[in-house]
Amino acid sequence: MKLSFARNAGHRVFDCLWEEEHLTRSEAYAWLAEQMGLPIAECHFSKFDVGMCEAAEWLSYHKLKHLRADRRNRMANPQFA
């Protein structure tokens, strides 16, 4: 996989974490850094190789899926929010 494609694909998913207001941008990067075992200063797609971009995309996809489900559940059951 070409590096630019991997970076764009990873960013598309990752950016939803903060663009959909599940997390702030800083919280999203802190979460991803922790998940990938990186210092926050090193956690940026421009510093990732293809494998790291794929890992970030996978992690972000699953986090986003979980956050979206939680939001749907809170909206469907506001008494439990």
N, C-alpha and C positions, 0 to 999 in steps of 0.2 A: 504494500500500500504506500502510496506517495505521502510524504510528510505533510505537505500543505493540505491534502485532503483529510488526513487524520486529524490535523489541528482544527480544521473547520468543522468537521463532524463532532469532535469532542466539545468544542466551544458551543455549538448549537444546542446541545443537550445541557451542558453545564450552565450556560447563561440563563436558561429557564428557571433555575433555582432562585435567582435574585430578580429576574425580570417579572416573574409571576408573583413576586413578593412573598415567597415562602421564607427566604432568608435575606439578610442584607448582602451586598456584594462582598463585604469584608468577612461576614460569617460564612459565606459559601466558600471563599478561598481558604479560610481557616479550617473548615470541615474537610475540604479536599486535601489540604496539606497533611492533616492528621491521618486521613485514610490512606494516603500514599506514603506516609512515613517521611515526609519532607519538611524542612523548615519553611515557614510561610514565604520567606524571601525567594525561595527556589521554586515555589509552586506557581508557575505561569506557563501557559501553553507554548509560548515562544521558546521556553527552555526544555520542552519535552521532546523525546524521540517518538517514533511511531508507536512503540509498545506502551509508553507512558500515556500517550494520547488515547489509545484504545482503552487502557485501564481507567483513565479519568472519565471517559465517555460511559463505560459500563457502570462505574460507581455512581456517577451522576444520574444515569437513567434509573437505577434502582432507588436512589434517594428521592428523586423526583416522583417516581411512581408511588412511593410510600407517603410523601407529603401531599400529593394530590388526593390520595385515598383518604387521608386524615381530614383534609379540608372538606371533601364531599360528605364524610360522616358527620362532621361538626355542623355543616349546613343542613343536613337531613335531620339531625337530632340536636337542635340548639340547647336543649335542657341539659345535655351532657358536655357541653363545650366548656 
